[in-house]
Structure formats: C-alpha cells, structure tokens
Amino acid sequence: MAMAVGNDSNFLEMDVEEEDFAAMRESVELRHGLMFIIGTISFFNLVNWIVKSYGPPKSLKDEEWKWRNLYVSWVHALITSLWTLTCMIVYPEMFSSLLQHINYVTYFCVCFGTGYFFYDLLDLILNNKFFIMWEVVVHHIAVASMFYYNVHIRAHIGFNIIALSVEVNSFFLHWRKLLQMVKTPYDSPKYLAIKYLNLTTFIVFRGVPLSMITYCCFVWRHRVSAMYYVGICLSIFVMDVLNVILFWRLLKSDMLRGPEKKIGGLKTASSAVCENLHSSNGKSSNGHVLVNGYKPSLKESNLLTKKED
C-alpha cells in the first residue's frame, strides 16, 4: 500500500485533500448552521414587520404586499451581495477548491441565503401568491433545496458562494422595480443609472457565475454522487432558463422601449392630459393641453376630450 501511494502522486494528493477537507468540515457544526437558518427566517420576519409598520408610499396602498415583499428582498440582496463579495476577497483560495472549501464565514453566508429563500417561500404561500408568482416559487424551491442539502452535508460551499454572487445584480434589479413602483420617470438620472448598473451587473454577476456553474456541471460530474448531480443539473437548468427570460424582459423594457415611452411614457402623458383637461393651468394660449412641456397632437387632444366627455 505504501509503495502504491508512493508511485501514485495523484492518489496521495487526493488523500491529503480529503484529510484536510474532513478536518475543515469537522470544525463546522451542522447545528450551528440550522440555528443560523432559523435565526435568518426570524430576522427577515422582523424586517418585514418594520417595513409593514412604516407602510408603502401613499400611491401604493393597493400594492402594499408587493412593495413590502420587494423591499425585504432588496435588503436581503444588499446584505448577501456585500457578504459574498467579502468572502471572495478574503478567501481567494476558495476558487481552487469550490467543492471542499468551508469555514464559518462562508458557511453562514450560505445559511443566510438559505434562510431567506425559505422565508420568502413561506411569505408567498401565506399571502396566496403561490400560483400567481409561480416563476419565483420554482426558483426558490430549486435554489433552497440545493442550498439546504449543501448546508446539511457541509460541502460544496464554494459553489454556493459563486451562486449567491447573483445577489449583486438582484440588489439593482429590485431597486429598479422599486423606482418603477413610485413612478420614477424613465429618463430621470436616477433611473438611468440604476438601469445601466442593473444590466451591467446582470452580465457580470448573474451571467458569468451561472455559466461557471453550468460548465462545472459537465466537467466535474464524476466528483459528486449521481443523485446530487441530477439535482444540481435540474436546479441550474431552471436558473438558466429563468434568467434568459428575465434578461430578455429587461432588454425589452429598458433598451427596446419605443420612442413614445422614452419621452416619459405615452400612457403616462395621456393620463396626465386627462387629469388636466379641466385645469386652466394645463392649457396653452390656443387651448391645447400641456403636460410638462409635452403638447399632444390635435388628434390626441380630440380623442382625449371625447373620452373625458
């Protein structure tokens, strides 16, 4: 046996790696991870309660749950993105051992993400959004199941950190949606900045990490069990499909928007015209309605006037 090990350096390296991994794994206790997941669920319940106490802007009273859920998701994305980037900077050795790297900082980061996905899934179910927001439900089930499995076996933590780096993009994605909900003009400096940061981080922090994991699913399939391989392939397939759909929706909404919407939105301008039809301040000297400097055509004015009558 000693001679076989001496003649096979790869086998020796594998044994050393396994021994090191076993030592690192033993230094992290599962019960601490489970407690952290429960604590995370409680934390986001507290955040939800605080956001609910303050309430949404007056214009969003009818969308109170949507605002609250999105705001809590935004908080999660902020914390997780900062935590994940810190892990990548402080522990660069993680990239050379994505399957076997583990310590309490990276382990708790994965637990935090797992706890949030469980919390949000429960929030969707309790508020009767399970079927309405089925894409989010499918995403959460796919991610939470794999994350929890890795937390339970205390392995593959490096891959989870890579996967959680998509929250850098989620931070800007949720911020963009919050701006839309409060009717921020599409051509305002704030919206334009968030729009381009969202698209840039989508490619860097969502497209690249998911491509890495998809690639590793093919080249490292022999390093994991068959059951785990099937599970991770199904999860990454769901993630890849959903993110292609999401990216296309973002492009259509923010980059392929028609010229009439770039002015501020034809629908928005028309609605404002209707609101000002009976206001003397909303008319020019020749009787045409003006909205923030926008002068509708004669045909638009006639149609709006008939609608109002």
KOLVEX-795242 format. One record per residue (C-alpha): residue in three letters; x negated, z, y. Coordinates in steps of 0.001 Angstrom, whole numbers, padded with zeros to 6 digits, always signed. Example, Ala and Ser with C-alpha at 12.3 -4.5 7.8 and 13.67 -1.06 7.14 Angstrom:
<atoms>
Ala-012300+007800-004500/Ser-013670+007140-001060/
</atoms>
This chain:
<atoms>
Met+000000+000000+000000/Ala-002817+000896+002374/Met-004531-002427+001591/Ala-001291-004333+002179/Val-000885-002703+005571/Gly-004494-003383+006450/Asn-004133-007067+005571/Asp-000882-007485+007480/Ser-001302-006570+011116/Asn+002268-007679+011935/Phe+003669-005257+009399/Leu+001511-002483+010864/Glu+002726-003255+014390/Met+006323-003218+013204/Asp+005785+000197+011600/Val+004250+001598+014766/Glu+007108+000196+016872/Glu+009677+001702+014523/Glu+007961+005083+014653/Asp+007818+005028+018444/Phe+011442+003974+018646/Ala+012509+006731+016262/Ala+010711+009282+018454/Met+012295+007964+021653/Arg+015700+007826+020009/Glu+015449+011410+018785/Ser+014627+012559+022320/Val+018050+011328+023494/Glu+021059+013182+022073/Leu+024346+011427+021417/Arg+026404+014423+022522/His+024884+014163+025987/Gly+025939+010525+026152/Leu+029507+011297+025076/Met+029719+014114+027621/Phe+028458+011753+030316/Ile+031116+009165+029421/Ile+033851+011806+029711/Gly+032349+013005+032994/Thr+032320+009413+034293/Ile+036009+008950+033473/Ser+036747+012190+035341/Phe+034598+011076+038277/Phe+036497+007827+038719/Asn+039801+009668+038418/Leu+038581+011774+041350/Val+037579+008665+043323/Asn+040992+007170+042548/Trp+042706+010326+043828/Ile+040665+010303+047058/Val+041433+006620+047720/Lys+045111+007248+046943/Ser+045172+010212+049339/Tyr+043879+008110+052213/Gly+046118+005195+051270/Pro+045636+001484+051935/Pro+045891-000201+055346/Lys+049486-000324+056639/Ser+049712-004046+055900/Leu+049044-003383+052195/Lys+051681-000764+051414/Asp+053248-003120+048874/Glu+049868-003652+047188/Glu+048791-000022+047072/Trp+047714-000018+043417/Lys+045795-003305+043734/Trp+043928-002025+046791/Arg+043147+001310+045113/Asn+042004-000245+041834/Leu+039809-002761+043639/Tyr+038298-000076+045876/Val+037396+002096+042862/Ser+035835-000969+041188/Trp+033846-001597+044367/Val+032499+001976+044271/His+031542+001546+040607/Ala+029760-001744+041352/Leu+027799-000131+044204/Ile+026578+002822+042125/Thr+025872+000793+038988/Ser+024012-002003+040787/Leu+021712+000488+042547/Trp+021157+002409+039301/Thr+020474-000758+037292/Leu+018010-002194+039810/Thr+016213+001164+039884/Cys+015896+001113+036080/Met+014432-002398+036172/Ile+011865-001454+038828/Val+010842+001942+037449/Tyr+010802+000918+033764/Pro+009453-002674+033612/Glu+008309-002036+030029/Met+011993-002257+029110/Phe+011806-006060+029271/Ser+009271-006171+026445/Ser+011456-004006+024199/Leu+015078-004721+025036/Leu+016321-003651+021601/Gln+014324-000445+021292/His+013815+000872+024817/Ile+015628+004128+025579/Asn+015320+007158+027861/Tyr+017872+009376+029551/Val+017865+007443+032846/Thr+018682+004071+031261/Tyr+020874+005670+028575/Phe+023049+007479+031139/Cys+023307+004283+033188/Val+024883+002573+030170/Cys+027109+005630+029593/Phe+028235+005443+033218/Gly+029217+001793+032816/Thr+030973+002528+029523/Gly+032941+005392+031080/Tyr+034088+003194+033952/Phe+035344+000425+031659/Phe+037316+002990+029647/Tyr+038727+004460+032870/Asp+039757+001083+034268/Leu+041318+000006+030966/Leu+043421+003186+030978/Asp+044351+002583+034611/Leu+045600-000914+033744/Ile+047634+000371+030801/Leu+049178+003331+032677/Asn+050210+001078+035580/Asn+051766-001615+033349/Lys+049136-004230+034167/Phe+048018-004814+030576/Phe+049622-008261+030222/Ile+049635-009246+033896/Met+045847-008880+034170/Trp+045020-009954+030626/Glu+041667-011524+031612/Val+040411-008165+032894/Val+041762-006405+029801/Val+039982-008831+027452/His+036761-008459+029457/His+036921-004643+029379/Ile+037665-004479+025651/Ala+034804-006855+024847/Val+032289-005031+027052/Ala+033379-001437+026432/Ser+033381-001833+022638/Met+029803-003167+022543/Phe+028562-000692+025142/Tyr+030056+002252+023272/Tyr+028570+001058+019993/Asn+025114+000893+021575/Val+025579+004317+023140/His+026602+005680+019754/Ile+023616+004263+017828/Arg+021283+004827+020833/Ala+019818+001332+020646/His+019850-001996+022486/Ile+019932-000088+025788/Gly+017658-002642+027478/Phe+020181-005385+026803/Asn+022938-003250+028291/Ile+020895-002734+031456/Ile+020484-006509+031737/Ala+024235-006923+031233/Leu+025018-004262+033864/Ser+022958-006115+036459/Val+026017-008360+036924/Glu+027466-005467+038937/Val+025200-006511+041810/Asn+027419-009577+042081/Ser+030580-007576+041397/Phe+029816-005487+044494/Phe+030054-008579+046723/Leu+032876-010089+044644/His+035064-007010+045182/Trp+034040-006764+048843/Arg+035116-010379+049335/Lys+038524-009641+047807/Leu+038991-006535+049962/Leu+038300-008645+053057/Gln+040869-011193+051913/Met+043476-008485+051399/Val+043162-007297+055004/Lys+043469-010925+056207/Thr+039897-011316+057433/Pro+039522-014848+058866/Tyr+037652-017185+056539/Asp+035423-018339+059377/Ser+034503-014840+060603/Pro+030772-013907+060425/Lys+031522-011008+058061/Tyr+033461-013111+055572/Leu+030923-015951+055707/Ala+028061-013522+054997/Ile+029847-011917+052040/Lys+030936-015336+050753/Tyr+027387-016680+050549/Leu+025964-013406+049219/Asn+028660-013461+046552/Leu+027849-017000+045415/Thr+024075-016358+045502/Thr+024258-013115+043517/Phe+026696-014774+041102/Ile+023962-017203+040072/Val+021073-014703+040137/Phe+022705-011536+038795/Arg+025532-012938+036702/Gly+024472-016392+035550/Val+020840-015548+034720/Pro+021470-012266+032800/Leu+024296-013766+030740/Ser+022145-016808+029979/Met+019335-014497+028823/Ile+021636-012554+026511/Thr+023223-015748+025169/Tyr+019745-017140+024423/Cys+018681-013924+022671/Cys+021809-014078+020511/Phe+020332-017196+018922/Val+016633-016317+018700/Trp+016957-012636+017737/Arg+019851-012825+015292/His+017572-011705+012442/Arg+016733-008436+014250/Val+020266-006991+014178/Ser+022864-006414+011478/Ala+025367-009133+010606/Met+028315-007043+011846/Tyr+026623-006336+015176/Tyr+025623-009978+015535/Val+029228-011138+015118/Gly+030407-008517+017612/Ile+027838-009374+020282/Cys+028451-013112+019855/Leu+032195-012660+020339/Ser+031629-010468+023383/Ile+029142-012795+025038/Phe+031401-015781+024292/Val+034269-014059+026124/Met+031958-013175+029014/Asp+030552-016702+029296/Val+033987-018354+029294/Leu+035480-015900+031803/Asn+032526-016252+034149/Val+032629-020054+034106/Ile+036322-019838+035058/Leu+035572-017251+037747/Phe+032761-019324+039257/Trp+034978-022408+039424/Arg+037709-020403+041169/Leu+035181-019112+043713/Leu+033904-022617+044403/Lys+037432-023940+044917/Ser+038395-021034+047143/Asp+035288-020709+049310/Met+033412-024013+049161/Leu+036009-026692+048346/Arg+038653-025390+050707/Gly+040472-028132+052644/Pro+039689-028632+056345/Glu+043057-027261+057421/Lys+042293-023972+055680/Lys+038828-023687+057162/Ile+040386-023551+060620/Gly+041865-020243+059615/Gly+044386-021414+057074/Leu+047309-023767+057781/Lys+049635-021276+056224/Thr+048291-018515+058432/Ala+048529-020640+061564/Ser+052051-021770+060707/Ser+053170-018207+060064/Ala+051741-017144+063385/Val+053534-020047+065083/Cys+056845-018857+063627/Glu+056200-015338+064868/Asn+055549-016630+068382/Leu+058355-019180+068712/His+060407-016830+070895/Ser+057445-015437+072823/Ser+056761-016839+076269/Asn+053111-015905+075835/Gly+052975-018157+072821/Lys+053795-021355+074720/Ser+051753-023671+076864/Ser+052958-025143+080130/Asn+054576-028063+078345/Gly+056443-025870+075866/His+054081-026287+072894/Val+053309-023160+070907/Leu+049700-021974+070992/Val+048139-019696+068373/Asn+044620-018503+069095/Gly+043911-021810+070772/Tyr+045453-023834+067942/Lys+048029-026394+069085/Pro+050216-027762+066273/Ser+051282-031373+066276/Leu+054704-032389+067595/Lys+055880-032933+064019/Glu+054753-029433+063007/Ser+056453-027915+066077/Asn+059724-029684+065311/Leu+059660-028643+061648/Leu+058890-025024+062547/Thr+061609-024985+065199/Lys+064178-026302+062699/Lys+063051-023698+060151/Glu+063434-020928+062716/Asp+066873-022155+063772/
</atoms>
